[in-house]
Amino acid sequence: MNETRQEQDLRTGKADSPYVIEMRNITKVFPGIVANDHITLQLRRGEIHALLGENGAGKSTLMSVLFGLYQPEEGEIYKDGEKVTIRDPNDANALGIGMVHQHFKLVDVFTVLDNIILGVEPNTLGFLNKKAARERILALSESYGLNVDPDALVEDITVGMQQRTEILKMLYRENEILIFDEPTAVLTPQEITELIGIIRGLAAEGKSILFISHKLNEIMEVADRCTVLRKGKYIGTVNIADTTKEELSNMMVGRNVKFTVDKAPAEPKETVLEINNLTVRSRIHKKNAVSNVSLSVRAGEIVCIAGIDGNGQSEFVGALSGLEKAEPGSSVLLCGEDVTKKSIRYKNTHGMSHIPEDRHKHGLVLDYSLEENLVLQRYFEADFQKNGFIRFDAVRAYADRLIGEYDVRSGQGPVTVARSMSGGNQQKAIIAREMDREHKLLIAVQPTRGLDVGAIESIHRRIVASRDAGAAVLLISLELDEVMNLSDRILVMYEGEITGEFDPKTVTMQELGLFMAGAKRQDKEASEK
């Protein structure tokens, strides 16, 4: 039987491989699930190689094997054609492999400088020498256009700056193989553009990059080749120049995916949410995070608040949900009732559903099981308890239904610990819990963050169905495609104020971008006329 050159190389392990990294027939098993099923991945020197797949397809697991966080049951890893053993991240770093994780591995109370040098602290005669480290970090920062303040505390900087800190950690360690796990999931459009420029610059210098993403537009823009996984199996590797976004999505989910949202024109009815003069103090600086915001959302419409991250959206939603305190003079009315000072549970039981921005901090109890997380806001209802005792059979049946309806993938079904699930499936669990509850108002903050195109299509369809069933939907999103496709009305928030209102059918992305960046304000324009 004739063998191809690639098959001969795979069988014989020849050292003259054109690949800087080869992962051959990697198999990784967790309880109840084969996360990676004999996957082969080949990374060329100096290329940007995308890794694409649905939530739970095994992408992060495969990269965690390469970085030494997991040990595979089967398979081999080769570096420059030589077989290597990677027992832990220290071994990976020694081989020049660095990784920016989907959820950053930073110490919040440390400075940027301390986080970058952690584990490789420079010393002179046993004494820590931060001066040399600072100079090198500043030089790297300037060279790669990363522009971070080495003395800032991580807890005080934006998510985009935290990611730059993670990139500097790899550059400081002189890593040559850089893994980016969902690097744009938490970034603004402007930060994404900057990051793509940085990644291209790194590749141009000869560094080899593995880029995990769900976002097909980004993969088409930045990658040279793309390997697709589906349900833990290898589907294929394609040259980006020879494929289309539609072909990649079909490989990823096994069917054709629609990239536009089908929805009838909105038919708004009575006001469900009314906000008057909402002001929220900032925890970081003396200026208010939200200043005198007034707006309303009616039943049967989707109102989107668009803006660059860090312009008060988080504090605004926190005041609505009860996670932040509103200043005196502010009022939040839900179906005509003032709920400004009501408890979170009261709001939940009186018609408010909330998909939070941070799934780990505010969305899940990570060490609870999936089924426990799905009934967090309902366990006290008659359906799930009797005489003060939880009816676990009812909880299990409810969880099984949501898992099936929302395609939440987990190794052990309803008893899976939430922490062990992929980020995308954690997000789907939260969406299932919030959207299945009877609600008059749905507050959805970045609802499709970290989800693949198939899941995004499904969630968008459910949000529109919620609108059509008579709910009011307040969407907060950084994704301009999502804003334009899903909204019936768009409000732009800049520095804690609403600076413009737009019809998605007539506004352009460029015009929205100007308002989001603060370059234009409707009230100023009106006063000048």
Long-range contacts (C-beta under 8 A, 24 or more apart in sequence): 10-40, 13-76, 13-78, 13-81, 13-83, 14-81, 15-80, 15-81, 15-82, 16-81, 17-78, 17-80, 17-81, 18-44, 18-45, 19-43, 19-44, 19-45, 19-78, 19-81, 20-44, 20-45, 20-79, 20-80, 20-176, 20-177, 20-208, 21-66, 21-77, 21-78, 21-79, 21-97, 21-177, 21-208, 21-210, 22-77, 22-78, 22-81, 23-62, 23-65, 23-66, 23-75, 23-76, 23-77, 24-75, 24-76, 24-77, 24-78, 25-74, 25-75, 25-76, 26-62, 26-65, 26-72, 26-74, 26-75, 26-77, 27-72, 27-73, 27-74, 27-75, 28-58, 28-61, 28-62, 28-65, 28-70, 28-72, 28-73, 29-73, 30-411, 30-420, 31-411, 31-412, 32-410, 32-411, 32-412, 32-413, 32-416, 33-232, 33-410, 33-411, 33-412, 34-232, 35-61, 35-232, 36-61, 36-62, 36-65, 36-72, 36-232, 37-232, 37-233, 37-234, 38-74, 38-75, 38-233, 38-234, 39-75, 39-229, 39-232, 39-233, 39-234, 40-234, 41-227, 42-237, 43-177, 43-208, 43-210, 44-208, 44-224, 44-225, 45-206, 45-208, 46-203, 46-206, 46-207, 46-208, 47-203, 47-208, 47-209, 47-224, 47-225, 48-199, 48-200, 48-203, 48-209, 48-211, 48-222, 48-223, 48-224, 49-208, 49-209, 49-210, 49-211, 49-223, 49-224, 49-225, 49-226, 49-227, 50-211, 50-212, 50-213, 50-219, 50-222, 50-223, 50-225, 50-226, 50-227, 50-240, 51-210, 51-211, 51-212, 51-213, 51-226, 51-227, 51-229, 52-212, 52-213, 52-214, 52-216, 52-219, 52-226, 52-227, 52-228, 52-229, 52-248, 52-251, 52-252, 53-228, 53-229, 53-230, 53-252, 53-452, 54-230, 54-231, 54-252, 54-253, 54-424, 54-452, 54-454, 54-455, 55-214, 55-409, 55-422, 55-423, 55-424, 55-425, 55-427, 55-428, 55-450, 55-451, 55-452, 55-455, 56-231, 56-409, 56-410, 56-421, 56-422, 56-424, 56-425, 57-229, 57-230, 57-231, 57-232, 57-252, 57-452, 58-229, 58-231, 58-232, 59-181, 59-212, 59-229, 60-102, 60-181, 60-182, 60-212, 60-422, 60-423, 62-229, 63-99, 63-179, 63-181, 63-210, 63-212, 66-92, 66-97, 66-179, 66-210, 67-92, 67-97, 67-99, 67-179, 68-92, 93-173, 93-175, 95-177, 96-174, 96-175, 96-176, 96-177, 97-175, 97-176, 97-177, 97-179, 98-169, 98-170, 98-173, 98-175, 98-177, 98-178, 98-179, 99-170, 99-178, 99-179, 99-181, 100-163, 100-166, 100-167, 100-170, 100-178, 100-179, 100-180, 100-181, 100-183, 101-166, 101-181, 102-181, 102-182, 102-185, 102-212, 102-423, 102-450, 103-360, 103-423, 104-162, 104-163, 104-165, 104-166, 105-166, 106-154, 106-162, 106-165, 106-166, 107-154, 108-153, 108-154, 108-155, 109-153, 109-154, 109-155, 110-153, 110-154, 111-150, 111-151, 111-152, 111-153, 111-154, 112-137, 112-148, 112-149, 112-150, 112-151, 112-152, 112-154, 112-157, 112-161, 112-165, 112-168, 113-137, 113-150, 113-151, 115-154, 115-165, 115-169, 116-150, 116-165, 116-168, 116-169, 116-172, 117-172, 120-172, 120-173, 133-172, 136-172, 137-168, 137-172, 140-168, 140-171, 140-172, 141-168, 144-171, 144-198, 144-201, 144-202, 145-194, 145-197, 145-198, 145-201, 146-198, 156-284, 158-309, 158-310, 159-186, 159-187, 159-309, 160-187, 160-188, 160-191, 160-194, 160-309, 163-187, 163-191, 163-195, 167-198, 175-207, 176-206, 176-207, 176-208, 177-207, 177-208, 177-209, 177-210, 178-202, 178-207, 178-208, 178-209, 178-210, 179-209, 179-210, 179-212, 180-209, 180-210, 180-211, 180-212, 181-212, 182-212, 182-213, 182-214, 182-423, 182-450, 183-211, 183-212, 183-213, 184-213, 184-215, 184-218, 185-214, 185-423, 185-449, 185-450, 186-309, 186-449, 187-309, 187-478, 188-308, 188-309, 188-478, 189-308, 189-478, 189-479, 189-480, 189-513, 190-308, 190-517, 191-309, 192-218, 196-221, 196-222, 214-424, 214-450, 214-451, 214-452, 214-453, 214-456, 216-245, 216-248, 216-249, 216-453, 217-245, 217-481, 219-248, 220-245, 220-248, 228-252, 230-254, 249-453, 249-454, 252-452, 252-453, 252-454, 253-452, 253-453, 253-454, 255-454, 257-453, 257-454, 257-457, 258-457, 259-453, 260-485, 261-460, 261-461, 261-464, 261-485, 261-486, 262-461, 262-464, 263-464, 263-467, 263-468, 263-486, 264-468, 265-488, 266-300, 266-301, 266-302, 266-467, 266-488, 267-300, 268-298, 268-299, 268-300, 268-301, 268-488, 269-298, 269-299, 269-300, 269-470, 270-298, 270-299, 271-296, 271-297, 271-298, 271-299, 271-336, 272-297, 272-298, 272-299, 272-334, 272-335, 272-351, 272-440, 272-441, 272-471, 272-472, 273-297, 273-320, 273-332, 273-333, 273-334, 273-441, 273-472, 273-474, 274-331, 274-332, 274-333, 274-336, 275-320, 275-331, 275-332, 275-333, 276-330, 276-331, 276-333, 277-329, 277-330, 277-331, 278-316, 278-319, 278-326, 278-330, 278-331, 278-332, 279-326, 279-327, 279-329, 279-330, 280-312, 280-315, 280-316, 280-318, 280-319, 280-324, 280-325, 280-326, 280-327, 280-330, 280-496, 281-325, 281-327, 282-315, 287-496, 288-327, 288-496, 289-314, 289-315, 289-316, 289-496, 290-315, 290-316, 290-319, 290-496, 291-495, 291-496, 291-497, 292-497, 293-493, 293-496, 293-497, 293-498, 294-498, 295-491, 295-498, 297-441, 297-472, 297-473, 297-474, 298-472, 299-440, 299-470, 299-471, 299-472, 300-467, 300-468, 300-470, 300-471, 300-472, 301-467, 301-472, 301-473, 301-488, 301-489, 302-463, 302-464, 302-467, 302-473, 302-475, 302-486, 302-487, 302-488, 302-489, 303-472, 303-473, 303-474, 303-475, 303-487, 303-488, 303-489, 303-490, 303-491, 304-474, 304-475, 304-476, 304-477, 304-483, 304-486, 304-487, 304-489, 304-490, 304-491, 305-474, 305-475, 305-476, 305-477, 305-491, 305-492, 305-493, 305-498, 306-477, 306-478, 306-480, 306-483, 306-490, 306-491, 306-492, 306-493, 306-512, 306-516, 307-478, 307-492, 307-493, 307-494, 307-516, 308-478, 308-494, 308-516, 308-517, 309-478, 311-493, 311-494, 311-495, 311-496, 312-493, 312-495, 312-496, 312-497, 313-357, 313-445, 313-476, 313-493, 314-357, 315-496, 316-476, 316-493, 316-496, 317-354, 317-356, 317-357, 317-443, 317-445, 317-476, 320-352, 320-354, 320-443, 320-474, 321-347, 321-352, 321-354, 321-356, 321-443, 322-347, 323-362, 334-440, 334-441, 335-440, 345-377, 348-377, 348-437, 351-438, 351-439, 351-440, 351-441, 352-439, 352-440, 352-441, 352-443, 353-434, 353-435, 353-437, 353-439, 353-441, 353-442, 353-443, 354-434, 354-443, 354-445, 355-430, 355-431, 355-434, 355-435, 355-442, 355-443, 355-444, 355-445, 355-446, 355-447, 356-430, 356-445, 357-445, 357-446, 357-476, 359-423, 359-426, 359-427, 359-430, 360-426, 363-426, 363-427, 363-430, 364-418, 364-426, 364-429, 364-430, 365-418, 366-417, 366-418, 366-419, 367-417, 367-418, 367-419, 368-417, 368-418, 369-414, 369-415, 369-416, 369-417, 369-418, 370-399, 370-403, 370-408, 370-410, 370-413, 370-414, 370-415, 370-416, 370-417, 370-418, 370-421, 370-429, 371-395, 371-396, 371-398, 371-399, 371-414, 371-415, 373-418, 373-429, 373-430, 373-433, 374-398, 374-399, 374-402, 374-414, 374-429, 374-432, 374-433, 375-399, 375-433, 376-433, 377-433, 377-437, 378-437, 402-429, 402-432, 402-433, 402-436, 403-432, 405-432, 405-436, 406-431, 406-432, 406-458, 407-455, 407-458, 408-432, 423-450, 424-450, 424-451, 424-452, 424-455, 427-451, 428-455, 431-459, 431-462, 435-462, 435-463, 435-466, 439-466, 439-471, 440-470, 440-471, 440-472, 441-471, 441-472, 441-473, 441-474, 442-466, 442-471, 442-472, 442-473, 442-474, 443-474, 443-476, 444-473, 444-474, 444-475, 444-476, 445-476, 445-477, 446-476, 446-477, 446-478, 446-479, 447-475, 447-477, 448-479, 448-482, 456-482, 460-485, 460-486, 480-509, 480-512, 480-513, 483-512, 484-509, 484-512, 492-516, 494-518, 494-521, 499-523
